[in-house]
């Protein structure tokens, strides 16, 4: 409650103080001495790409955007990419186990977190079978990231049906910026052992880099959730001609993880493999016109099977293995139509394929490794039109057709009013969709039981199959209609930016497992199974605030705050549980300071009010977490490096529940050493 009172007092003060601070310092009006020149304003204004596919100053974009740059990435002390999103308003980062991060925005999520699109250099890493993002399966090292752009709100008009509540676009460094040899080692408690090695080189118009990585820890205490993951990543950039550029990437991720099941009271190990290939060609038709063509291929391969004997029930075999592929081809055209208008448009085709004998119920079929397919076709466009010197219109839409949910149309319109080089406002209305996943549509998850000793009925056979849940081929896409009012103040000379978002989101047709379980007389273990249905609705409204302040060259602060009200009608849930899936209050604060003699430090504080995850999630009390980082830079002949000590959850006696009641996040500390040879 104190946090809420503080926020309500702080917000009006900020809205009043910022304009007053500019006007109070303004000298007597003179045409030759304006308070802020256009050069002053444009010199350091952040540029975003993800909102519309056009390069735009943040204050001209039709959506609230958070940018996580390399300085923030390092100062956060994060080992996992997912941990970085604790800095974003409205985002919650949890763990289903030691190697499965859960990144959610505005709640209503189970451990799959399906209502968010995640891109890496324009490549969708949204899981082919289950949706969501398998963060630990990405063939990507955190040191290779240039920046991350987070669109906080529906962005289906730009990136399609799964850009439902938010879009994350991870942009990696150009290979020409990573020349030389770079190495990093992390060592700490919970048996943290990470190692990364990168080599990059450039020659004439060709540049390339190769990154090798290894990540290991033992996960949560008391759980069988250790992991070891190996990655290989290659990127090459080639400037063919002054007008033509090629980008080529390859990546491979392979890991072994411990698996435990409370339901089956069993432990096991699974292996994951994920690899991709991506090629992109860009051609400048003129200084005002560009064409690009991109193709990528992704393969997912998970192997894990429980084969155990459960007292009373019998021998149970649960096959959680699956294989999946994605092929995607996309063309994009950007053109300056006039001095005050430009457009981006394009289209693409995608084919998703998956084989999962256990999940799809094909284990006993003649073709047990049968692949299910989902073909997708899309056309998109966005027009940026400067109606007047101060009024900017962004309007766009995405048309999609998929095998699983038919045709979807997602429009958006946004108006940005630029009062002056400091203050701006935006008003945006958008409509988006989320298509059912292959698991939600095609699944028929069945568990064979052998040598049963169930006393349920005298006629219970010794061998039978228990169905746990089924998909639904008649599912429709989830829908969202969102309205957003935003205010932005930018003072580059003072190192200050403020972004406030007030929003309302209306969601319908949400897909969940129906509580009215279907009776199956041949299932002697459970007798009933659940089916995916469109029956959930929700209304979400709230306020989100971001402040960035750099008063001195070596001092920087970033603060985010969100207040969320969620009302949902999910028949399976208690009324309050649907509400608590989105924490009411979320707060983050990161302070960075560079000291003399190469010393630098950072402090990050996070607060998340009580919440209740769906699926494997449990009610958890409010979380308070303090992360600390202290580093010393050093250099020598043709080399430079840094040694850092990082402590996560540094507050005393502050172990907290992380998503599940058997996930206890204790204090973690590790030492990180990196060296760069040029």
C-alpha positions as CSV (number, residue, x, y, z in Angstrom):
1,X,0.0,0.0,0.0
2,X,2.9,2.4,0.7
3,X,4.3,1.7,-2.7
4,X,0.9,2.6,-4.3
5,X,0.6,5.9,-2.3
6,X,4.2,6.8,-3.2
7,X,3.5,6.2,-6.9
8,X,0.3,8.2,-7.0
9,X,2.1,11.1,-5.3
10,X,5.1,10.7,-7.6
11,X,3.3,10.7,-10.9
12,X,1.6,14.1,-10.7
13,X,4.8,15.6,-9.4
14,X,6.8,14.3,-12.4
15,X,4.2,15.6,-14.8
16,X,4.3,19.0,-13.2
17,X,8.0,19.2,-12.4
18,X,9.4,18.4,-15.9
19,X,7.6,21.2,-17.8
20,X,8.2,23.6,-14.9
21,X,11.9,22.8,-14.8
22,X,12.3,23.6,-18.5
23,X,10.3,26.8,-18.4
24,X,11.9,28.0,-15.1
25,X,15.4,27.9,-16.7
26,X,14.3,29.5,-19.9
27,X,15.9,32.9,-20.6
28,X,13.9,35.8,-21.9
29,X,12.5,34.8,-25.3
30,X,14.8,35.6,-28.2
31,X,14.5,34.1,-31.7
32,X,18.2,33.6,-31.9
33,X,18.6,31.9,-28.5
34,X,16.0,29.1,-28.2
35,X,16.0,27.0,-25.1
36,X,16.6,23.8,-27.1
37,X,17.8,23.7,-30.7
38,X,16.9,20.8,-33.0
39,X,20.6,19.7,-33.0
40,X,20.5,19.5,-29.2
41,X,17.4,17.3,-29.3
42,X,18.4,15.0,-32.0
43,X,21.9,14.4,-31.0
44,X,21.2,11.6,-28.4
45,X,17.6,10.6,-28.9
46,X,17.2,6.8,-28.9
47,X,16.0,5.3,-32.2
48,X,13.8,2.2,-32.3
49,X,13.1,-0.3,-35.1
50,X,10.7,-2.7,-33.7
51,X,7.5,-0.7,-33.4
52,X,6.8,-0.3,-37.1
53,X,9.9,-1.8,-38.9
54,X,10.9,1.8,-39.7
55,X,13.8,3.5,-37.9
56,X,12.1,6.1,-35.7
57,X,13.0,8.3,-32.8
58,X,11.4,6.8,-29.7
59,X,9.0,9.8,-29.3
60,X,7.7,9.3,-32.9
61,X,6.9,5.6,-32.4
62,X,3.3,4.5,-31.9
63,X,4.1,2.2,-29.0
64,X,5.8,2.3,-25.6
65,X,9.3,1.0,-26.1
66,X,12.0,0.0,-23.6
67,X,15.6,-0.2,-24.8
68,X,18.1,-2.3,-22.9
69,X,21.6,-1.4,-24.2
70,X,25.0,-3.0,-23.6
71,X,25.8,-0.8,-20.6
72,X,22.6,-1.9,-18.9
73,X,23.2,-5.5,-19.8
74,X,26.6,-5.5,-18.1
75,X,25.6,-3.4,-15.1
76,X,22.6,-5.8,-14.4
77,X,25.0,-8.7,-13.6
78,X,22.7,-11.1,-15.5
79,X,24.0,-14.5,-16.5
80,X,20.7,-15.3,-18.3
81,X,19.2,-13.3,-21.1
82,X,15.8,-13.6,-19.4
83,X,17.0,-11.8,-16.3
84,X,17.4,-8.6,-18.3
85,X,13.6,-8.1,-18.5
86,X,13.4,-7.4,-14.8
87,X,14.3,-3.9,-15.9
88,X,11.2,-3.5,-18.1
89,X,7.9,-2.1,-16.6
90,X,5.2,-4.7,-16.2
91,X,7.5,-7.6,-16.8
92,X,8.0,-10.5,-14.3
93,X,10.8,-13.1,-14.6
94,X,10.3,-16.4,-12.9
95,X,11.5,-20.0,-13.2
96,X,9.6,-23.3,-13.7
97,X,12.9,-25.0,-12.8
98,X,16.6,-24.1,-12.7
99,X,16.9,-23.9,-16.5
100,X,13.4,-22.8,-17.6
101,X,13.0,-19.0,-17.2
102,X,9.4,-17.7,-17.5
103,X,9.1,-14.1,-18.9
104,X,5.6,-12.7,-18.6
105,X,3.9,-9.4,-19.2
106,X,0.5,-8.5,-17.7
107,X,0.0,-12.0,-16.2
108,X,-2.6,-14.6,-17.3
109,X,0.2,-17.0,-18.1
110,X,1.3,-20.5,-17.2
111,X,4.9,-21.7,-17.6
112,X,4.7,-21.5,-21.4
113,X,4.2,-17.7,-21.5
114,X,2.6,-17.9,-25.0
115,X,1.4,-14.3,-25.4
116,X,4.6,-12.7,-26.4
117,X,6.7,-12.6,-29.6
118,X,10.4,-12.9,-29.3
119,X,12.8,-12.2,-32.2
120,X,16.5,-12.5,-32.6
121,X,17.7,-10.3,-35.5
122,X,14.2,-10.6,-37.0
123,X,14.0,-14.4,-36.6
124,X,11.1,-15.6,-34.5
125,X,12.1,-18.0,-31.7
126,X,8.5,-18.6,-30.7
127,X,8.4,-22.3,-30.0
128,X,6.9,-24.4,-32.8
129,X,5.0,-26.9,-30.6
130,X,4.1,-25.1,-27.4
131,X,4.5,-21.4,-28.0
132,X,6.5,-19.2,-25.8
133,X,10.3,-19.0,-25.8
134,X,12.8,-21.6,-24.6
135,X,15.3,-19.1,-23.3
136,X,18.0,-21.6,-22.4
137,X,17.8,-23.2,-25.8
138,X,18.8,-20.1,-27.7
139,X,22.2,-20.4,-29.5
140,X,23.1,-16.9,-28.3
141,X,25.7,-15.5,-25.9
142,X,24.7,-12.5,-23.8
143,X,28.0,-10.8,-24.8
144,X,27.0,-10.8,-28.5
145,X,23.9,-8.7,-27.9
146,X,24.0,-5.0,-29.0
147,X,20.7,-4.0,-27.6
148,X,17.1,-5.3,-26.9
149,X,14.0,-3.4,-27.9
150,X,10.8,-4.3,-26.0
151,X,7.5,-3.1,-27.3
152,X,5.1,-3.0,-24.3
153,X,1.7,-3.6,-25.9
154,X,0.2,-5.4,-28.9
155,X,2.4,-5.3,-32.0
156,X,0.5,-7.8,-34.2
157,X,0.2,-5.1,-36.9
158,X,4.0,-5.3,-37.3
159,X,5.0,-8.9,-36.4
160,X,1.9,-11.0,-36.6
161,X,-0.4,-13.1,-34.5
162,X,1.9,-13.9,-31.6
163,X,3.0,-10.3,-30.9
164,X,0.0,-10.3,-28.6
165,X,0.8,-8.5,-25.3
166,X,4.4,-7.6,-26.1
167,X,7.3,-8.0,-28.6
168,X,10.9,-8.5,-27.7
169,X,13.5,-7.9,-30.4
170,X,17.1,-9.0,-29.6
171,X,19.6,-7.3,-31.9
172,X,23.1,-8.7,-32.0
173,X,26.3,-6.9,-32.7
174,X,27.5,-6.5,-36.3
175,X,30.4,-8.8,-36.8
176,X,32.8,-5.9,-37.8
177,X,32.4,-4.6,-34.2
178,X,33.7,-7.8,-32.6
179,X,37.2,-8.2,-34.0
180,X,39.9,-9.9,-32.0
181,X,39.7,-12.6,-29.3
182,X,37.3,-12.3,-26.3
183,X,37.0,-14.7,-23.4
184,X,34.8,-14.8,-20.3
185,X,34.7,-17.2,-17.3
186,X,32.1,-17.2,-14.5
187,X,32.6,-19.2,-11.4
188,X,30.3,-19.2,-8.3
189,X,28.1,-21.1,-5.9
190,X,25.4,-23.6,-7.0
191,X,28.4,-24.9,-9.1
192,X,28.2,-22.0,-11.6
193,X,30.7,-22.7,-14.3
194,X,30.3,-20.6,-17.5
195,X,32.8,-20.1,-20.3
196,X,32.7,-18.1,-23.5
197,X,35.2,-17.7,-26.3
198,X,34.8,-15.4,-29.3
199,X,37.0,-14.8,-32.3
200,X,36.2,-12.1,-34.9
201,X,38.0,-10.7,-37.9
202,X,37.5,-8.3,-40.8
203,X,39.1,-8.1,-44.2
204,X,38.0,-5.6,-46.8
205,X,34.2,-5.8,-47.1
206,X,33.9,-9.1,-45.2
207,X,33.7,-9.6,-41.5
208,X,32.8,-12.6,-39.3
209,X,32.9,-14.0,-35.8
210,X,32.6,-17.3,-34.1
211,X,31.4,-17.7,-30.5
212,X,31.6,-20.8,-28.4
213,X,29.9,-21.0,-25.0
214,X,29.3,-23.3,-22.0
215,X,26.8,-22.7,-19.2
216,X,26.3,-24.9,-16.1
217,X,24.8,-24.8,-12.6
218,X,22.9,-27.1,-10.3
219,X,19.6,-25.1,-10.2
220,X,17.4,-24.9,-7.1
221,X,18.3,-26.7,-3.9
222,X,16.4,-29.9,-3.4
223,X,15.4,-30.3,-7.0
224,X,16.8,-32.4,-9.9
225,X,17.2,-29.4,-12.2
226,X,20.9,-29.0,-13.0
227,X,21.9,-28.2,-16.6
228,X,24.9,-27.9,-18.9
229,X,24.4,-26.2,-22.2
230,X,26.9,-25.7,-25.1
231,X,26.5,-23.2,-27.8
232,X,28.1,-22.4,-31.1
233,X,27.2,-19.2,-33.0
234,X,28.6,-17.8,-36.3
235,X,27.8,-14.5,-38.0
236,X,29.2,-13.0,-41.2
237,X,28.5,-9.7,-42.9
238,X,29.6,-9.0,-46.4
239,X,29.2,-5.7,-48.3
240,X,28.9,-7.0,-51.8
241,X,28.5,-3.6,-53.5
242,X,27.8,-0.1,-52.2
243,X,24.1,-1.0,-52.5
244,X,24.1,-4.6,-51.5
245,X,24.8,-6.3,-48.2
246,X,24.6,-9.9,-47.0
247,X,24.2,-11.2,-43.5
248,X,24.6,-14.9,-42.7
249,X,24.2,-16.6,-39.3
250,X,24.4,-20.2,-38.0
251,X,23.8,-21.4,-34.5
252,X,23.7,-24.6,-32.5
253,X,22.6,-25.3,-28.9
254,X,23.0,-28.6,-27.1
255,X,22.3,-29.4,-23.5
256,X,21.5,-32.0,-20.8
257,X,19.1,-31.1,-18.0
258,X,17.8,-32.9,-14.9
259,X,14.1,-33.4,-14.8
260,X,11.9,-34.1,-11.8
261,X,8.1,-34.6,-11.6
262,X,6.1,-34.1,-8.5
263,X,3.1,-35.7,-10.2
264,X,5.0,-38.9,-11.0
265,X,7.4,-38.6,-8.1
266,X,10.2,-39.3,-10.5
267,X,13.5,-37.9,-11.8
268,X,15.1,-38.2,-15.2
269,X,17.3,-36.4,-17.6
270,X,16.5,-34.8,-20.9
271,X,18.5,-33.5,-23.8
272,X,17.8,-30.5,-26.0
273,X,19.1,-29.6,-29.3
274,X,18.3,-26.4,-31.2
275,X,20.0,-25.1,-34.3
276,X,19.2,-22.5,-37.0
277,X,20.5,-21.0,-40.2
278,X,19.6,-17.5,-41.4
279,X,20.5,-15.4,-44.5
280,X,19.5,-11.8,-45.2
281,X,20.0,-9.7,-48.3
282,X,19.6,-5.9,-48.3
283,X,19.5,-3.8,-51.4
284,X,19.4,0.0,-51.5
285,X,17.4,1.0,-54.6
286,X,18.2,4.6,-53.8
287,X,18.9,6.8,-50.7
288,X,15.2,6.7,-50.0
289,X,14.3,3.1,-50.9
290,X,15.4,-0.3,-49.6
291,X,14.5,-3.9,-50.3
292,X,15.4,-6.9,-48.1
293,X,14.9,-10.6,-48.4
294,X,15.3,-13.0,-45.4
295,X,15.2,-16.7,-45.0
296,X,15.7,-18.8,-41.9
297,X,15.4,-22.4,-40.8
298,X,15.0,-23.5,-37.1
299,X,15.1,-27.1,-35.7
300,X,14.1,-28.1,-32.2
301,X,14.8,-31.6,-30.8
302,X,14.0,-32.6,-27.2
303,X,14.4,-36.2,-25.9
304,X,12.9,-37.2,-22.6
305,X,10.9,-40.2,-21.4
306,X,9.7,-41.3,-18.0
307,X,9.6,-45.1,-17.7
308,X,8.9,-45.8,-14.0
309,X,6.8,-48.0,-11.7
310,X,4.3,-46.2,-9.5
311,X,2.9,-48.1,-6.5
312,X,-0.8,-49.2,-7.0
313,X,-0.9,-47.8,-10.5
314,X,1.7,-49.9,-12.3
315,X,4.4,-49.2,-14.9
316,X,3.9,-45.8,-16.5
317,X,5.6,-44.6,-19.7
318,X,5.4,-40.8,-20.4
319,X,7.1,-39.7,-23.6
320,X,7.8,-36.0,-23.6
321,X,10.1,-36.1,-26.7
322,X,9.4,-34.0,-29.7
323,X,11.0,-32.7,-32.9
324,X,10.0,-29.5,-34.7
325,X,11.1,-27.5,-37.8
326,X,10.4,-24.0,-39.0
327,X,11.0,-22.6,-42.5
328,X,10.3,-18.8,-43.0
329,X,10.8,-16.6,-46.1
330,X,10.0,-12.8,-45.9
331,X,10.4,-9.9,-48.3
332,X,10.2,-6.2,-47.2
333,X,10.2,-2.9,-49.0
334,X,10.8,0.5,-47.5
335,X,10.2,3.7,-49.6
336,X,10.1,7.4,-49.0
337,X,6.9,8.4,-50.7
338,X,7.4,12.2,-50.1
339,X,9.2,14.5,-47.8
340,X,6.5,13.9,-45.2
341,X,5.6,10.3,-45.8
342,X,7.2,6.8,-46.0
343,X,6.0,3.3,-46.1
344,X,7.1,-0.2,-45.3
345,X,5.3,-3.2,-46.6
346,X,6.0,-6.9,-47.4
347,X,4.9,-10.4,-47.0
348,X,6.1,-13.8,-46.0
349,X,5.3,-17.5,-45.8
350,X,6.1,-19.9,-43.0
351,X,5.9,-23.7,-42.5
352,X,5.9,-25.2,-39.0
353,X,6.2,-28.9,-38.6
354,X,6.3,-31.1,-35.5
355,X,6.4,-34.7,-34.4
356,X,5.6,-35.6,-30.8
357,X,4.4,-39.2,-30.4
358,X,3.5,-38.7,-26.7
359,X,2.0,-35.2,-27.0
360,X,0.1,-35.9,-30.2
361,X,-1.0,-39.5,-29.3
362,X,0.6,-41.1,-32.3
363,X,2.8,-43.6,-30.4
364,X,0.7,-46.6,-31.2
365,X,0.1,-45.6,-34.8
366,X,1.9,-47.3,-37.8
367,X,3.6,-43.9,-38.4
368,X,4.4,-42.9,-34.8
369,X,6.7,-40.1,-35.9
370,X,3.9,-38.5,-37.9
371,X,4.5,-34.7,-38.5
372,X,1.7,-32.2,-38.0
373,X,2.1,-29.0,-40.1
374,X,0.9,-25.4,-39.8
375,X,1.3,-23.2,-42.8
376,X,1.2,-19.4,-42.4
377,X,0.9,-16.6,-45.0
378,X,1.2,-12.9,-44.1
379,X,1.1,-9.5,-45.7
380,X,1.9,-6.4,-43.7
381,X,2.3,-2.7,-44.1
382,X,2.8,0.6,-42.2
383,X,2.5,4.2,-43.3
384,X,4.3,7.0,-41.4
385,X,2.8,10.4,-42.5
386,X,3.8,13.7,-41.0
387,X,0.4,15.5,-41.2
388,X,1.9,18.7,-39.8
389,X,5.2,19.7,-38.4
390,X,4.0,18.6,-35.0
391,X,1.5,15.9,-35.8
392,X,2.6,12.4,-36.9
393,X,0.4,9.5,-38.0
394,X,1.4,5.9,-38.0
395,X,-1.1,3.4,-39.3
396,X,-0.5,-0.2,-40.3
397,X,-2.0,-3.7,-40.4
398,X,-1.1,-7.4,-40.7
399,X,-3.2,-9.9,-42.6
400,X,-2.4,-13.5,-41.8
401,X,-3.8,-16.9,-42.8
402,X,-2.9,-20.1,-40.9
403,X,-4.0,-23.7,-41.1
404,X,-4.9,-23.8,-37.4
405,X,-7.0,-20.7,-37.0
406,X,-7.9,-19.3,-40.5
407,X,-7.6,-15.6,-41.3
408,X,-6.6,-12.9,-38.8
409,X,-6.4,-9.2,-39.4
410,X,-4.6,-6.9,-37.0
411,X,-4.8,-3.1,-37.6
412,X,-3.2,-0.2,-35.6
413,X,-3.4,3.5,-35.7
414,X,-1.3,5.9,-33.7
415,X,-1.0,9.7,-33.5
416,X,2.1,11.4,-32.0
417,X,1.9,15.1,-31.1
418,X,5.3,16.8,-30.8
419,X,4.7,19.8,-28.6
420,X,8.4,20.9,-28.9
421,X,11.8,19.2,-28.9
422,X,11.2,18.1,-25.3
423,X,7.6,17.0,-24.8
424,X,5.5,14.7,-26.9
425,X,2.3,12.6,-26.5
426,X,1.0,9.6,-28.3
427,X,-2.5,8.1,-28.7
428,X,-2.7,4.6,-30.1
429,X,-5.5,2.0,-30.7
430,X,-4.7,-1.5,-31.9
431,X,-6.2,-4.9,-32.4
432,X,-4.2,-8.1,-32.3
433,X,-4.5,-11.9,-32.2
434,X,-2.8,-15.0,-31.0
435,X,-3.1,-18.2,-33.0
436,X,-3.4,-21.5,-31.2
437,X,-0.2,-23.5,-31.0
438,X,0.2,-27.0,-32.4
439,X,0.0,-28.4,-28.9
440,X,-3.3,-26.5,-28.2
441,X,-4.8,-27.7,-31.4
442,X,-3.4,-31.2,-32.1
443,X,-2.3,-32.6,-28.7
444,X,-3.6,-35.9,-27.4
445,X,-1.3,-36.5,-24.5
446,X,-1.6,-40.1,-23.4
447,X,0.3,-42.1,-20.8
448,X,0.4,-45.9,-21.3
449,X,0.0,-47.9,-18.1
450,X,1.4,-51.5,-18.0
451,X,0.9,-54.3,-15.4
452,X,-1.7,-52.2,-13.6
453,X,-2.7,-53.2,-10.1
454,X,-5.4,-50.6,-9.7
455,X,-8.3,-51.8,-7.5
456,X,-10.7,-49.4,-9.1
457,X,-12.8,-52.1,-10.8
458,X,-12.7,-55.8,-10.8
459,X,-12.5,-55.6,-14.6
460,X,-9.6,-53.1,-14.8
461,X,-7.3,-54.4,-17.5
462,X,-3.6,-54.8,-16.7
463,X,-2.7,-52.6,-19.7
464,X,-4.5,-49.4,-20.7
465,X,-3.9,-45.8,-21.7
466,X,-4.6,-42.8,-19.6
467,X,-5.4,-39.5,-21.5
468,X,-4.4,-36.4,-19.6
469,X,-5.4,-33.7,-22.1
470,X,-6.4,-33.1,-25.6
471,X,-6.2,-30.2,-28.1
472,X,-9.1,-28.8,-30.0
473,X,-8.9,-28.3,-33.8
474,X,-11.9,-25.9,-33.6
475,X,-10.0,-23.3,-31.5
476,X,-10.2,-19.7,-32.7
477,X,-7.5,-17.1,-32.3
478,X,-7.4,-15.1,-29.0
479,X,-8.0,-11.4,-29.6
480,X,-6.9,-8.2,-27.9
481,X,-8.1,-4.6,-28.4
482,X,-5.8,-2.0,-26.7
483,X,-5.8,1.7,-26.2
484,X,-2.7,3.6,-25.1
485,X,-2.0,7.2,-24.0
486,X,1.6,8.0,-23.7
487,X,3.7,11.0,-22.7
488,X,7.5,11.4,-23.2
489,X,9.9,14.0,-22.1
490,X,13.5,14.0,-23.4
491,X,16.3,16.3,-22.2
492,X,19.5,14.9,-23.9
493,X,21.7,17.8,-22.6
494,X,20.5,17.0,-19.0
495,X,20.7,13.2,-19.6
496,X,17.0,12.8,-18.7
497,X,14.1,10.9,-20.3
498,X,10.7,10.1,-18.9
499,X,8.1,7.8,-20.6
500,X,4.6,7.3,-19.1
501,X,2.0,4.9,-20.5
502,X,-1.6,4.8,-19.5
503,X,-3.5,1.9,-21.1
504,X,-6.5,-0.4,-21.3
505,X,-6.5,-3.9,-22.9
506,X,-9.6,-6.0,-23.6
507,X,-8.8,-9.7,-24.2
508,X,-11.3,-12.3,-25.4
509,X,-11.3,-16.0,-26.5
510,X,-8.3,-16.8,-24.2
511,X,-7.3,-20.4,-24.5
512,X,-7.1,-22.6,-21.4
513,X,-7.8,-26.1,-20.4
514,X,-11.6,-26.5,-19.7
515,X,-12.4,-27.4,-16.1
516,X,-15.4,-29.5,-17.3
517,X,-13.2,-32.5,-17.9
518,X,-14.4,-35.1,-20.5
519,X,-15.4,-38.5,-19.1
520,X,-13.5,-41.5,-20.6
521,X,-14.8,-44.9,-19.3
522,X,-11.7,-46.6,-20.7
523,X,-9.3,-44.5,-18.6
524,X,-9.1,-46.5,-15.4
525,X,-6.5,-44.2,-13.8
526,X,-8.2,-40.8,-14.1
527,X,-11.5,-41.4,-16.0
528,X,-11.4,-37.8,-17.3
529,X,-9.2,-35.5,-19.4
530,X,-9.1,-31.8,-20.1
531,X,-9.6,-30.1,-23.5
532,X,-8.4,-26.7,-24.7
533,X,-11.2,-24.2,-25.1
534,X,-11.7,-20.5,-25.9
535,X,-13.5,-19.4,-22.8
536,X,-11.4,-16.8,-21.0
537,X,-11.9,-13.0,-21.0
538,X,-9.9,-10.3,-19.3
539,X,-9.6,-6.5,-18.9
540,X,-6.2,-5.1,-18.0
541,X,-5.6,-1.4,-17.3
542,X,-2.8,0.5,-15.6
543,X,0.1,2.9,-15.7
544,X,3.7,2.3,-16.5
545,X,6.6,4.7,-16.0
546,X,10.2,4.6,-17.1
547,X,12.9,7.2,-16.1
548,X,16.4,7.3,-17.4
549,X,18.8,9.9,-15.8
550,X,22.5,10.4,-16.4
551,X,23.4,13.6,-14.4
552,X,27.2,13.0,-14.9
553,X,29.2,11.2,-17.5
554,X,30.1,8.4,-15.1
555,X,26.7,8.2,-13.3
556,X,23.5,6.7,-14.6
557,X,20.1,5.7,-13.1
558,X,17.2,3.9,-14.6
559,X,13.9,3.3,-12.9
560,X,10.7,1.5,-13.9
561,X,7.3,1.3,-12.2
562,X,4.0,-0.4,-13.2
563,X,0.6,-0.4,-11.6
564,X,-1.7,-3.1,-13.0
565,X,-5.4,-3.8,-12.5
566,X,-6.5,-7.1,-14.0
567,X,-10.1,-8.5,-14.0
568,X,-10.6,-11.9,-15.7
569,X,-13.4,-14.4,-16.1
570,X,-11.7,-17.8,-16.2
571,X,-14.2,-20.4,-15.0
572,X,-11.5,-22.7,-13.7
573,X,-10.0,-20.1,-11.4
574,X,-11.1,-18.5,-8.2
575,X,-12.0,-14.8,-9.0
576,X,-9.0,-13.5,-7.1
577,X,-6.6,-16.0,-8.7
578,X,-7.2,-14.6,-12.2
579,X,-6.5,-11.1,-10.8
580,X,-3.3,-12.0,-9.1
581,X,-1.7,-13.5,-12.2
582,X,-0.5,-10.0,-12.9
583,X,1.2,-8.4,-9.8
584,X,-0.4,-5.1,-8.9
585,X,2.9,-3.3,-8.4
586,X,6.3,-3.9,-10.0
587,X,9.3,-1.7,-9.4
588,X,12.9,-1.8,-10.5
589,X,15.8,0.6,-10.0
590,X,19.4,0.3,-11.4
591,X,22.2,2.6,-10.4
592,X,25.6,2.6,-12.2
593,X,28.7,4.5,-11.1
594,X,32.2,4.6,-12.6
595,X,35.0,5.4,-10.1
596,X,38.6,6.4,-10.6
597,X,41.3,3.7,-11.3
598,X,39.0,1.5,-13.4
599,X,36.5,0.7,-10.7
600,X,32.8,0.6,-11.5
601,X,29.8,-0.6,-9.5
602,X,26.1,-1.1,-9.9
603,X,23.1,-1.8,-7.7
604,X,19.8,-3.2,-8.8
605,X,16.7,-3.4,-6.7
606,X,13.5,-5.2,-7.7
607,X,10.1,-5.4,-6.1
608,X,7.2,-7.5,-7.3
609,X,3.9,-7.6,-5.3
610,X,2.2,-10.9,-4.5
611,X,1.0,-12.9,-7.5
612,X,-0.3,-16.3,-8.6
613,X,0.9,-18.1,-11.7
614,X,-1.2,-20.5,-13.7
615,X,-0.2,-24.0,-14.6
616,X,2.6,-25.1,-12.4
617,X,2.7,-21.7,-10.7
618,X,1.7,-21.2,-7.1
619,X,0.6,-18.3,-4.9
620,X,3.8,-16.4,-3.9
621,X,4.2,-13.5,-1.5
622,X,5.8,-10.2,-2.6
623,X,9.4,-10.4,-3.8
624,X,12.2,-8.0,-2.8
625,X,15.6,-8.6,-4.4
626,X,18.9,-6.7,-4.4
627,X,21.7,-7.4,-6.9
628,X,25.1,-6.0,-6.5
629,X,28.1,-5.8,-8.9
630,X,31.6,-4.4,-8.3
631,X,34.2,-4.6,-11.1
632,X,37.8,-3.6,-11.7
633,X,39.0,-2.9,-15.3
634,X,42.6,-3.6,-16.3
635,X,44.6,-3.3,-19.5
636,X,47.9,-4.2,-21.0
637,X,49.6,-4.3,-24.3
638,X,46.9,-5.1,-27.0
639,X,44.5,-6.3,-24.3
640,X,42.0,-5.1,-21.8
641,X,39.8,-6.9,-19.3
642,X,37.6,-6.8,-16.2
643,X,37.1,-8.8,-13.1
644,X,33.8,-8.5,-11.4
645,X,32.0,-9.9,-8.3
646,X,28.2,-10.3,-8.6
647,X,25.8,-11.0,-5.8
648,X,22.2,-11.8,-6.7
649,X,19.5,-11.5,-3.9
650,X,22.0,-9.9,-1.6
651,X,19.5,-8.9,1.1
652,X,20.0,-10.9,4.3
653,X,17.5,-13.7,5.1
654,X,15.6,-13.0,1.9
655,X,15.2,-16.4,0.2
656,X,12.0,-16.2,-1.9
657,X,9.6,-18.5,-3.7
658,X,10.2,-18.4,-7.5
659,X,7.0,-19.4,-9.3
660,X,6.7,-22.9,-7.7
661,X,6.7,-23.5,-4.0
662,X,9.7,-25.9,-4.4
663,X,11.7,-23.2,-6.2
664,X,13.5,-21.3,-3.4
665,X,15.8,-18.6,-4.8
666,X,18.7,-18.3,-2.3
667,X,21.6,-15.9,-2.5
668,X,23.8,-16.5,-5.5
669,X,27.3,-15.0,-6.0
670,X,29.9,-15.5,-8.7
671,X,33.1,-14.0,-10.0
672,X,33.3,-13.0,-13.7
673,X,36.6,-12.5,-15.6
674,X,36.7,-11.3,-19.2
675,X,39.6,-10.4,-21.4
676,X,39.7,-8.8,-24.9
677,X,42.7,-9.2,-27.2
678,X,42.8,-6.9,-30.2
